[in-house]
Each structure stands twice: as structure tokens, then as C-alpha cells.
Amino acid sequence: MAGVAPLRAAIAEKLERLYGARYDVESEITVTAGATQALFTAIAACVRPGDEVVVFAPVYDSYIPAITLQGGTARVVNLAPPAFRPNWGEVAAAINPRTRLIILNTPHNPTGTVWTAEDMRELEKLVRDTNIVLLGDEVYEHILYTGRHESLARTPELKERSFVVSSFGKTYHITGWKVAYCAAPAALTAEFRKVHQFNVFTVHHPSQLALADFMTADPGFADGLATFYRQKRDFFRKQMEGSRFELLPCDGTYFQLARYDRIGGMPDAEFARWLTIEQGVAVIPVSAFMPDGTDYGLIRFCFAKNEATLAAAGEKLRAV
């Protein structure tokens, strides 16, 4: 139910190699049917009616429905453009005796913002001497272009109260396989598995064995992922030179935000539909990630494509 032993052992070795974090193979690592399942399961394990959960917006679309299904309430802290960095005063103001969980996503979808060591120190101060649990959505952990990934697993004081979720789909280009994992201290994992047993029970067995073999044969594969995607990011940004789009910084993930106000004043959802239907380039409006529908006039491109596709998109976008 928790995942095949060879894969859990490979995950434990990876976490120790990358972050110096030791997790017990038997009691602290669970293989899941994708990262979204792991996130849902962690939320369901912790949140009860009346509890509050701090989330950062723009926010991945599965968080708030999962919180609501458990009878909890999301307390939204907005990350403001163009930097989309957490304002720790606002985070502190959102925390109260009903706060049960804080969910963070770094590198961040859709903005590409990467949390820093200083951010983690601020978070550490806020949750110290509380019963608040942390949930780290770290599926883009290997796709960052500046500094190192500040995993919750890296800091002992944060690790002891954290669920850390990562995705084989993002790391090994196999999103359709829907295999991920959650690492957490034994007490949290015990609660996690009570839910996991009845919403998934187990994950496709041959896929797990294949991943265990691959991780054992090539443990450093993910070390080259940042270079792989940096080349795609830079190629796409080069394609956008001469266009009327304004590209925001992208420090992580394979997403690129852009302003389009020099093209028109349409709401972002309307502009995204127009760009997709009339110009043949599909994008996501950032307002789709805002619980209150705030429209920053931004759209999200995905550059996890081959160069021919990116070049074709660039040609269309420069003509807009």
C-alpha cells in the first residue's frame, strides 16, 4: 500500500543526497498516484471543519477545493506582481488559533518564483511554538535557474512538521504515469496513510518498479533538469524578442508569465481565448489561479515543448 520497497528506498536515498534529510523507508515515505493525490491526502489527513489553511495566490487549483471538502477555510495571502514574493507581515496576520496548515509551492506555478533561504527562516519563526503543519508542493524542485531549492526537508525544524510532495512526472517527463510521493515524519505519515488507504490504496506496480530501476541506474539524472529547461526558457524568450509581450522574470518551473497590455486591454481570460482561437497559441490566464478572480493582465505560457513548437509559437506571437 505504501509503495514498493525498492522505490521507497531510492526516494530516501535521493532526499538524503539532496537535502541531508533522513526519512525512514518503512514509516515516512509513501508513493502516491500523482502529486495532486498526495496534496489532497495530506489536506484530508489534517484539516477538520472549522480549521483554516493559509494558501498563497496565485494558487494551484486543487488546494482550495480539497480544503473546502474537509470543511476547512482557505485564508488567501496574495503574492503581488511582478516579483510574486511572500509578504511575511501579511502571512503573520493570516495566522490565528484556527490555523491548521500552511501550503507552500516552490518553485511556484504559475509565476516561476523560487522561495529563498530567508523565506524559510521567516516561515520557521512564524510556526515555531505552534501546532501548525506545513505542506510543501515541491514538484518543480529540480527546475530552478538561480540558487538551490529550499526544500522543507532541508531545515530540521521545518521537516519535523512537514509533508513534502514531489512528482516523478515532472522530474522524469512522465506526467501521464501519475506517480509521485510524500515524505513526512512517522506520526504525520501514519495519518496520511489512513486516508491514502481508502482514496487510492496503492499505485500501479510495474511503474513503481521501473522508476526504482531508473533511479538506481541513474541517480543523478535530475541534476541536469535545470540546464535542460533553462535552454528551453532562453530559447522561448529569444523567440519573443521583437514581440509586444513583456516577459516577467522566470526563476523556476517551465512556465513563463507575460504582460500583454501593449496589445490590448482585454481581461486576461478573454485575451487568452482570443490568442488561442484567433492566433493559434494556447495560454492560461493568471486570474484562473486567483480565488477572487483578480486580473493582473498576465498570461502563462508553457515552454516544456520541443524547439520546433516554440519557434512556431514565437513566429505567431511576434506577429500579434
N, C-alpha and C positions, 0 to 999 in steps of 0.2 A: 504493500500500500504506500509506503513512504518513498518508493523508488528503488531501483535495483542497486545492490551494494556497490558494484564497480563504479557506477556513475556518481553515487554519493561520495565515494572515496576520492574520485577525480575532482569533484567540486570542492571538497575540503582542502585538497592539495592546492588548488587554484587560489582559494581565499587566503590561505596562509602565505603562499608565494607573493601575491599581490599586495596584501594589506597587513601581513603579520598577524592575522586573526585566526585563532584556532577554534574550530567547530567540531563537536563530536559527530562522527559519521552516523551513529545509530539514533541519537536523540535530538540532533539540532539541524538536520538538513532534510528537506522534503522536496521531491521532484513533483512539478505541477504541470497541468495541461495548459501551458502558456502563462505569461506573466499576468494577464488580466484575471485569470482564475486565482493566482496567488494573491493578488491585491484584494479581490473580493473575499477570499477566505480569511485573510488577516483581519479585514474590517469586520467580518461576521464573527470572528473569534473574540473581538474586543468590545465592540460597540453594542450598547443596550439602549432601550428607549430612554430619552432624556439626556443622553450623552452628547457632547459636542466634539466635532473633529475640525481641526484647522487645516484648510487647504489653500494653496496658492494659485491664483488665477493670472493668466490663462491656465486652465486646468484640464488634464486628460479626462475624456468624457465619461469614463467608468466610475470615477471616485464618488461623485455626489449621489448617483442612483444607488450605489452599494450602501452608502451611509444611510440614505433615506429608507431603504428596505429593512434596515435593522432598527428603525425608529429613532435614529440619531439626527442631529442637525449639523450641517456644514457651516463653519464660520470662515468666510472667504476673506483672505488677505490679498489685495491686488498687487501685482508686480507691474510697475509703471514703465512704459517705453521711454527712451529707446533701450535702456540697459536691462530692464526687467530684473532688477536685483531686489532681494527681500529688504524691507524696511523693518528693522528689529524692534523699533518702538511700536509699530503697528502690530507686529506679531505678539509682543508682550501684552498689548491692550486687548487682543483677541482671546488670551488665555484667562480662564476663570475656574472655579472649583468643579464645573461640569466638564471641563476639557479632558477627554479620554485619550485622544490620539492626535498626532500631527503627521500629515503626509507630505513628504518632500520628493521632488523629482529632479534629479541632477545626473547628467546633463538634461536640460529641460526641453520637453516637447510642449509647445511648438517653437519656443523662442530661441533655442540654442544656447541659453545662458548656462554657465557652469558655476556651481557653488564653490566657494573658496574655503581654505582652512580657517580663515577668520569667521566666515559664516558658521562653520561648525562649532567654533568656540562660543559664538553668541548663542547658538542653539543649546549647547551644553549648559551654559549659565541659566538659560530660561527653564530647562526641565529639571535641573538639579533640585533635589529635595521635594520632588513631586512624584505622583504615580502615573504620569503621562507616558504613554507608549509611543514609539516612533515607527513609521512605515516608510522605508526608502524604496522608491521606484527607481532602480538604477539600471534599467535595461540598456541604456546607451553608455554604460560605464567605460567601454573601450573606444568610444568615438568622441574624443575631445582633442582639441588642437592647441591648447595652452595649458601648461602646468600638469598636475596629476589629478586623478579622480579622487575626490574626498569622500570615500565611502563611509557610511555609518559604521561599517565593520572595522574601520581603521582606528577609531577612537574608543578605547576600552570603556569609558564611562557611557558613551552612546550605544555601543554594541550591546551592553547588558540589558537595554530596554528596547531593542530594535528588531523588527522584521526587515530583512534585506532581500529584495527581489531582483533577480536578473533573468535575462532571456537568451536561450540558445538561438532562437530565431534571429534576433538582432546580431548576435555575435558571429554566427556561422552561416548567415544568409539562407536560413531555412524557416522563414516565418510560418509557412503553411504546415510545418510539422507540429506546431503548438506544444513545445516543450520548454519549460523554464524551471526555476527552483526558488525556494525560500529558505534562507538561513536565519536562525533565531536561537536565543538561549533555550535550554531544555524546557523550562516552565512555559514559555510562550509557544514553543513548538508543540507541546502537549495539547494546548488549547487549539492551535492551528489544525492539528491532525484530527481533532474531534469534528471539525467542520469538513475538512478535506475528505474524510471517510464517507460522508454522505452527500457531498455535492460532486465528487469526481471518483473517489475511491482509489483509482490508480491510473497510470499513464501508459500509453502504447509501449509494450515491452521491447519489440525489436528496435524502435527508435532510440530508446534509452541505451541499449547495448551498443548500438552504432556510435552514439555520442561518447560513451565511455571509451570505446576503442580509439576514436579520433583524438580525444583529449589526452589519452595515454601516449599515442604515437606522436602527437604534435602539440605539446603543452604550451608552446609559445605562439601558436597561430594568431591569437587575438592581439598580440603585441604589435602586429603590422596593420591592424584595422584602422588606426588613426591616419596613417600615411595613405592607405587605400582611399579613404573617404576625403581626406584633405585634397588629394589630387582631383577628385570629382567636384568638391566645393570650388576649388580655384578655377577649374575648367568652366564650370557653370557661371561663376562670377565674371570670368573673362568674356563669355558669350553675352553677358548682359551689358557690357560696356557699349555706350552709344544708344542704349535704350532710355526711355523716360522713367523707368523704375528706379527707386532709391533703395539700395540694399542695406539692411541693418547688419551689425556685426553677427558673426556665427562662430561661436567658440566650441560648439559640440553638437552632436546629433547629425543627421543627414537632412536637416530642414533649413531653409533659408527664408527669412521674412523680408518683405519688401513693401515700401510705400508706393502708391500709385496716384497721388494727388495731382501730379503734373499731367496725368492722362484724363482725369475726370473726377467729379465729386460724388460719384455714386456710393451708396452704402456698400460695405465690403462684400456682403452676401450677393448683392445684385451685381457688383463688379466681377465676382468670381464666376457667377453664372454666365455673364456676358463673355468673359475671357475664355471659358470652356467651350461654350456653344459657338460663338462667332469667330474666335481666333484659334481654337483647337488646342489650347494648353490648359490642363486641369489644375486648379489650385484650391486651397481651403481658406475660407475667410476666418480671420483670427477671432471674430466675435462668436464663432461656434464654440470656442473654448472659454467664453466668459459667461458665468452663470446669470449675470444680469443683462447680458446682451451688449455690453459696452463695445463700441465700434471705434477702434484706433485708426481706421483707414489702412489696415495691414492685411496682406495675404501671405499664405505659406506655400512655398514651393518645396518639392522633394527632389533632391539631386541623387538619390540612390538608383541611378539609371546608367545605361551604357552611354559612351560619348556620342554615338550617332543620334541617340534620342535627345540628349542635352543640346547638341548642336542644332538639331531641327527645331527644338523649342526656342533656342536663342534667336534663330532666324525669324521665327514668328513674332517673338516678343520685341525684337528691335524694330519691327515694322509697325508696332502698335502706336 
